[in-house]
Amino acid sequence: MASKVKSQSVSTAHFRRDIDQFLMQVANGQQIRVKLNGKIHVEILNEKKVKELRRRARLNPKIREWFESWQETQDILSDPVMMDGIRRSEEDIKAGRLLTLDQLKARLGFDD
């Protein structure tokens, strides 16, 4: 059974300032969580831990589901076009630029 991985949460400013130190900690098996605006934004694991998670995911359906979700999240976070779309959508919501389902149907020409 794998040993529990130590985890540390840091702000983006702290991470940027001491990135070399944090990358060495990750290389030594520590998990680093980088916070943006007080929320975990990025989680950094070393390759050994990722391989262990992949192996465990093949053996356990719950872990597989979690790992696949984690991988999808990483894909979204690393896609600048998708992230730009999410940011613009959040701005639309904050500005009240929303449609009800009925308004959307009418705009698209769907009749009830």
Stockholm file with secondary structure:
# STOCKHOLM 1.0

chainA/1-112         MASKVKSQSVSTAHFRRDIDQFLMQVANGQQIRVKLNGKIHVEILNEKKVKELRRRARLNPKIREWFESWQETQDILSDPVMMDGIRRSEEDIKAGRLLTLDQLKARLGFDD
#=GR chainA/1-112 SS CCCCCCEEEEEHHHHHHTHHHHHHHHHTTCEEEEEETTEEEEEECCHHHHHHHHHHHHHCHHHHHHHHHHHHHHHHHTCHHHHHHHHHHHHHHHHTCCCCHHHHHHHHTCCC
#=GC SS_cons         CCCCCCEEEEEHHHHHHTHHHHHHHHHTTCEEEEEETTEEEEEECCHHHHHHHHHHHHHCHHHHHHHHHHHHHHHHHTCHHHHHHHHHHHHHHHHTCCCCHHHHHHHHTCCC
//
